[in-house]
């Protein structure tokens, strides 16, 4: 699990994606402080995972969606440090994230991918996502209009009235095979 202590490294991974690509539709890279706030707000209810290798964060995966009727569906994303792409970091993060979300009781996971992006499509489809549609020329960034394709993964069978979602701490306790939450650095 990410902590606010990870904000600087997460911001470092995300910044070039914001500045130099249309993968993210943000136009200004979040500061470390803004990233700390995002981590705090997200992890109060939902998982935000990091993959750490040799004391350095290689990538992260998180969620985003807030309106009540979407309660059992979740948007997900994963970002990997440039030096670690193609090494299984994204797949490892998504496998863990999807396991936690299923344990929490979510039914659907969605991923928006700025097109074209063969590597992201391949990653999402490798963990079971399937394409469901495209928003044509929905975002303008870096001097061009960009399409966003949407992929969906059904996390569990639907039927009847869904149960309330399990809180994140309980889901983490019940999720087998994941590392325990990381402790913030001392000092």
GULOZA-770307 format. One line per field, with one value per residue: residue in three letters; residue number from 1; z, y, x of N, C-alpha, C in turn. Coordinates in steps of 0.05 Angstrom, whole numbers, plus 5000, padded with zeros to 4 digits. Each point is the difference from the previous one (the first is absolute). Last residue first. Layout:
BEGIN
type = [ALA,...]
seq = [NUM,...]
n_c3 = [Z,...]
n_c2 = [Y,...]
n_c1 = [X,...]
ca_c3 = [Z,...]
ca_c2 = [Y,...]
ca_c1 = [X,...]
c_c3 = [Z,...]
c_c2 = [Y,...]
c_c1 = [X,...]
This chain:
BEGIN
type = [UNK,UNK,UNK,UNK,UNK,UNK,UNK,UNK,UNK,UNK,UNK,UNK,UNK,UNK,UNK,UNK,UNK,UNK,UNK,UNK,UNK,UNK,UNK,UNK,UNK,UNK,UNK,UNK,UNK,UNK,UNK,UNK,UNK,UNK,UNK,UNK,UNK,UNK,UNK,UNK,UNK,UNK,UNK,UNK,UNK,UNK,UNK,UNK,UNK,UNK,UNK,UNK,UNK,UNK,UNK,UNK,UNK,UNK,UNK,UNK,UNK,UNK,UNK,UNK,UNK,UNK,UNK,UNK,UNK,UNK,UNK,UNK,UNK,UNK,UNK,UNK,UNK,UNK,UNK,UNK,UNK,UNK,UNK,UNK,UNK,UNK,UNK,UNK,UNK,UNK,UNK,UNK,UNK,UNK,UNK,UNK,UNK,UNK,UNK,UNK,UNK,UNK,UNK,UNK,UNK,UNK,UNK,UNK,UNK,UNK,UNK,UNK,UNK,UNK,UNK,UNK,UNK,UNK,UNK,UNK,UNK,UNK,UNK,UNK,UNK,UNK,UNK,UNK,UNK,UNK,UNK,UNK,UNK,UNK,UNK,UNK,UNK,UNK,UNK,UNK,UNK,UNK,UNK,UNK,UNK,UNK,UNK,UNK,UNK,UNK,UNK,UNK,UNK,UNK,UNK,UNK,UNK,UNK,UNK,UNK,UNK,UNK,UNK,UNK,UNK,UNK,UNK,UNK,UNK,UNK,UNK,UNK,UNK,UNK,UNK,UNK,UNK,UNK,UNK,UNK,UNK,UNK,UNK,UNK,UNK,UNK,UNK]
seq = [187,186,185,184,183,182,181,180,179,178,177,176,175,174,173,172,171,170,169,168,167,166,165,164,163,162,161,160,159,158,157,156,155,154,153,152,151,150,149,148,147,146,145,144,143,142,141,140,139,138,137,136,135,134,133,132,131,130,129,128,127,126,125,124,123,122,121,120,119,118,117,116,115,114,113,112,111,110,109,108,107,106,105,104,103,102,101,100,99,98,97,96,95,94,93,92,91,90,89,88,87,86,85,84,83,82,81,80,79,78,77,76,75,74,73,72,71,70,69,68,67,66,65,64,63,62,61,60,59,58,57,56,55,54,53,52,51,50,49,48,47,46,45,44,43,42,41,40,39,38,37,36,35,34,33,32,31,30,29,28,27,26,25,24,23,22,21,20,19,18,17,16,15,14,13,12,11,10,9,8,7,6,5,4,3,2,1]
n_c3 = [5223,4975,4925,4976,4979,4945,4984,4976,4923,4945,4990,5034,5048,5071,5050,4953,4997,5072,5000,4942,5004,4957,4953,4988,4946,4917,4948,4923,4941,4934,4998,4995,4968,4898,4930,4910,4937,4923,4943,4953,4932,4965,4951,4999,5031,5094,5045,5013,4997,4969,4910,4993,5062,5010,5035,5039,5016,5071,5082,5054,5014,4923,4951,5023,4968,4910,4975,5014,4938,4917,4971,4940,5031,5112,5079,5095,5063,5085,5061,5069,5075,5114,5095,5055,4965,4912,4987,5015,4931,4928,5009,4985,4913,4953,5010,4952,4909,4975,5001,4936,4929,4933,5032,5064,4997,5001,5074,5017,5025,4997,5029,5006,5037,5032,5048,5058,5027,4945,5016,5053,4971,4978,4955,4978,5034,4989,4996,4970,4994,5019,5095,5073,5059,4966,4959,5008,4975,5032,5013,5042,5025,5056,5068,5040,4939,4936,5028,5018,4927,4956,5038,4984,4919,4994,5031,4943,4908,4899,4895,4914,4934,4994,4969,4974,4939,4931,5007,5041,5093,5064,5020,5052,5097,5063,5056,5075,5073,5062,5066,5075,5067,5075,5094,5030,4983,4955,4990]
n_c2 = [5183,4896,4948,4944,4906,4921,4913,4898,4927,4924,4918,4989,5060,5037,5079,5080,5034,5053,5091,5058,4994,4961,5008,4974,4942,4981,4959,4934,4954,4989,4971,5028,5058,5048,5077,5073,5095,5087,5089,5099,5083,5102,5099,5080,5059,4986,4977,4988,4924,4941,4943,4913,4911,4893,4887,4909,4918,4938,4948,4943,4995,5021,5077,5085,5022,5025,5088,5067,5011,5044,5092,5095,5042,4992,4956,4965,4925,4941,4918,4949,4960,5009,4985,4984,4940,5014,5063,4973,4955,5050,5042,4948,4983,5072,5020,4948,5019,5072,4986,4950,5026,5076,5098,5056,5087,5077,5000,4987,4997,4981,4997,4995,5007,4955,4965,4986,5083,5072,5060,5079,5064,5012,4964,4960,4942,4948,4969,5006,4988,4990,5030,4979,4948,4910,4976,5005,5032,5033,5034,5024,4984,5031,5055,5067,5024,5073,5088,5018,5012,5082,5071,5004,5038,5093,5034,4995,5041,4995,5026,5036,4988,4908,4919,4907,4953,5050,5042,5045,5037,4937,4925,5012,5003,4923,4956,5049,5006,4930,5003,5056,4970,4932,5005,4995,4903,4897,4891]
n_c1 = [5221,5000,4939,4911,4953,4942,4933,4996,4999,4949,4946,4898,4918,4945,5027,4985,4913,4970,5023,4950,4893,4909,4900,4895,4932,4929,4913,4969,5064,5099,5111,5103,5069,5005,5035,5022,5031,5008,5050,5018,5046,5033,5044,5077,5075,5023,4913,4885,4912,4930,4992,4951,4980,4973,4985,5004,5087,5054,5068,5061,5099,5053,4969,5034,5087,5010,4977,5064,5070,4981,4957,4955,4929,4974,4941,4941,4943,4940,4941,4920,4954,5026,5027,5085,5064,5028,5067,5089,5045,5032,5085,5079,5027,5038,5093,5061,5011,5055,5095,5059,5064,4990,5016,5051,5046,4940,4924,4897,4885,4885,4885,4880,4888,4903,4896,4926,4956,4951,4928,5023,5085,5099,5103,5105,5102,5105,5115,5115,5119,5094,5057,5080,5058,5017,4916,4883,4894,4896,4888,4898,4886,4910,4955,5058,5071,4997,5024,5092,5058,4999,5049,5093,5028,5010,5082,5075,4976,4956,4989,4945,4936,4929,4963,5058,5045,5051,5105,5078,4986,4961,5050,5078,4988,4986,5064,5027,4940,5002,5066,4984,4937,5002,4981,4910,4963,4967,4998]
ca_c3 = [5000,5026,5010,4991,5021,5006,4995,5019,5021,4996,4981,5004,4974,4988,5018,5001,4975,5002,5020,4989,5001,5024,4996,5004,5028,5009,5011,5023,5005,5011,4989,5012,5022,5020,5011,5024,5004,5026,4999,5023,5007,5005,5012,4984,4973,4983,5014,4984,5014,5024,5003,4977,4998,4997,4985,5000,4991,4972,4991,4996,5026,5012,4990,5010,5029,5005,4992,5020,5024,4997,5022,5001,4976,4978,4988,4976,4995,4973,4998,4974,4978,4975,4990,5011,5029,5001,4992,5022,5022,4993,5003,5029,5011,4994,5014,5028,5004,4997,5022,5017,5018,4987,4982,5008,5000,4973,4995,5005,4987,5009,4983,5009,4979,5006,4976,4996,5024,4991,4984,5015,5003,5026,4992,5000,4991,5018,4989,5019,4988,4972,4989,4981,5013,5010,4994,5008,4998,4987,5004,4983,4999,4977,4992,5021,5018,4987,4994,5025,5012,4984,5005,5028,4999,4988,5020,5020,5018,5029,5018,5018,4985,5016,4990,5021,5015,5004,4986,4973,4984,4998,4985,4971,4987,4986,4979,4981,4984,4982,4979,4983,4982,4973,4997,4992,5022,5000,5000]
ca_c2 = [5027,5014,5002,5024,5021,5011,5028,5018,5009,5026,5001,4982,4994,4976,4977,4994,4986,4972,4986,4993,5022,4995,4995,5024,5004,4996,5025,5012,4988,5018,4997,4978,4988,4992,4974,4992,4971,4990,4975,4983,4981,4972,4987,4982,5009,5000,5003,5015,5017,5010,5027,5012,5028,5021,5023,5005,5027,4998,5021,4993,4994,4978,4976,4997,4996,4973,4981,5001,4987,4971,4993,4972,4985,5018,5000,5017,5014,5014,5018,5008,4983,5014,4996,5021,4994,4978,5012,5016,4981,4987,5020,5005,4975,4996,5020,4994,4976,5007,5017,4986,4980,4974,4992,4974,4980,4995,5016,4986,5014,4992,5008,4993,5006,5016,5001,4973,4989,4984,4979,4978,5003,5008,5002,5027,5001,5011,4995,5001,5006,4995,4994,5020,5025,5012,4983,5010,4978,5006,4982,5014,4994,4983,4981,4999,4977,4974,4999,4999,4974,4980,5003,4991,4970,4992,5006,4979,5003,5005,4978,5008,5016,5023,5025,5013,4977,5003,4982,4993,5021,5024,4991,4999,5026,5011,4982,4998,5025,4997,4981,5011,5020,4992,5000,5027,5019,5026,5024]
ca_c1 = [5011,5003,5028,5014,5000,5027,5004,4986,5018,5011,5023,5022,5013,4988,5003,5029,5007,4989,5016,5026,5020,5017,5029,5018,5006,5028,5010,4987,4975,4980,4973,4984,5015,4981,5005,4986,5002,4992,4986,5004,4979,5006,4977,4984,4994,5024,5025,5019,5019,4988,5011,5015,4992,5020,4993,4972,4991,4990,4983,4972,4988,5014,4989,4973,5000,5011,4980,4979,5010,5001,5017,5008,5008,5003,5026,5000,5025,5002,5023,5011,4991,4995,4972,4983,4995,4981,4974,4990,4994,4975,4979,4995,4992,4972,4983,5001,4983,4972,4991,4980,5012,5004,4979,4990,5022,5010,5024,5025,5022,5027,5022,5027,5020,5023,5018,5011,5013,5022,4989,4988,4971,4989,4972,4987,4972,4980,4973,4978,4974,5001,4974,4990,4995,5025,5023,5026,5018,5025,5023,5020,5029,5008,4979,4980,5004,4994,4971,4984,5005,4986,4971,4995,5000,4975,4978,5002,5023,4995,5008,5021,5019,5009,4988,4984,4990,4971,4982,5009,5013,4984,4976,5006,5006,4977,4992,5023,4999,4976,5007,5021,4989,5006,5029,5007,4997,5014,4983]
c_c3 = [4985,4996,5026,5012,4990,5022,5008,4992,5019,5024,4995,4979,5005,4973,4987,5018,4999,4975,5003,5021,4993,5001,5026,4996,5003,5030,5010,5008,5025,5004,5013,4987,5013,5022,5021,5008,5026,5000,5028,4997,5026,5007,5003,5016,4984,4971,4981,5017,4982,5015,5025,5006,4979,5000,4999,4985,5000,4992,4970,4991,4998,5028,5012,4990,5010,5029,5006,4993,5022,5026,5002,5024,4981,4976,4977,4990,4974,4998,4972,5004,4973,4979,4975,4991,5012,5029,5001,4994,5024,5021,4995,5003,5030,5012,4995,5016,5029,5005,4999,5023,5018,5017,4986,4981,5006,5000,4973,4993,5009,4984,5012,4980,5011,4975,5007,4975,4995,5022,4988,4983,5011,5002,5025,4989,5000,4987,5021,4986,5021,4985,4970,4989,4983,5012,5009,4994,5005,4998,4986,5005,4981,5000,4979,4994,5024,5020,4988,4994,5025,5013,4985,5006,5027,4998,4989,5020,5019,5015,5029,5019,5017,4984,5020,4988,5023,5015,5004,4985,4971,4980,4996,4984,4970,4984,4983,4977,4979,4982,4980,4977,4981,4980,4972,4997,4990,5026,5000]
c_c2 = [5017,5028,5016,5000,5025,5021,5009,5029,5017,5007,5027,5004,4984,4992,4974,4976,4992,4984,4971,4984,4989,5023,4996,4992,5026,5007,4996,5026,5013,4984,5019,5000,4977,4985,4994,4972,4994,4969,4991,4975,4986,4984,4970,4989,4981,5006,4999,5005,5014,5019,5014,5028,5013,5027,5021,5025,5002,5028,4996,5022,4996,4992,4975,4974,4994,4993,4971,4980,4999,4987,4969,4996,5017,4985,5020,5002,5017,5014,5011,5018,5006,4979,5015,4998,5022,4993,4978,5011,5015,4980,4987,5019,5004,4974,4994,5018,4992,4976,5006,5017,4986,4979,4974,4990,4972,4977,4992,5019,4988,5016,4990,5011,4995,5004,5019,4998,4973,4984,4982,4977,4975,5001,5006,4998,5028,5001,5011,4995,5001,5007,4998,4991,5022,5028,5014,4979,5011,4974,5011,4984,5018,4995,4980,4979,5000,4977,4972,4996,4998,4972,4979,5001,4988,4970,4992,5004,4976,5003,5007,4977,5011,5015,5023,5026,5010,4977,5008,4981,4993,5020,5023,4991,4998,5025,5012,4982,5000,5024,4996,4982,5012,5022,4993,5003,5027,5015,5025]
c_c1 = [4983,5011,5001,5029,5014,4997,5027,5005,4984,5019,5011,5022,5025,5012,4991,5005,5029,5007,4991,5016,5028,5021,5014,5029,5016,5002,5028,5012,4987,4974,4981,4973,4986,5015,4979,5008,4986,5000,4994,4984,5007,4975,5006,4977,4984,4994,5023,5025,5019,5018,4989,5008,5018,4986,5021,4991,4970,4991,4993,4982,4970,4989,5013,4988,4971,4999,5008,4977,4979,5009,5001,5019,5016,5012,5001,5029,4996,5027,5002,5024,5013,4992,4994,4971,4983,4993,4979,4972,4988,4991,4972,4976,4993,4989,4971,4982,5000,4982,4970,4990,4980,5013,5008,4978,4990,5021,5011,5023,5026,5020,5026,5021,5027,5017,5023,5017,5013,5014,5022,4990,4987,4970,4984,4972,4989,4972,4980,4974,4979,4974,5002,4973,4989,4996,5025,5021,5028,5016,5025,5026,5015,5030,5008,4978,4982,5001,4993,4970,4983,5003,4984,4970,4995,4997,4973,4977,5001,5026,4994,5006,5022,5020,5005,4990,4983,4988,4971,4982,5004,5012,4981,4976,5006,5007,4979,4993,5022,4998,4977,5008,5021,4994,5008,5031,5008,4995,5018]
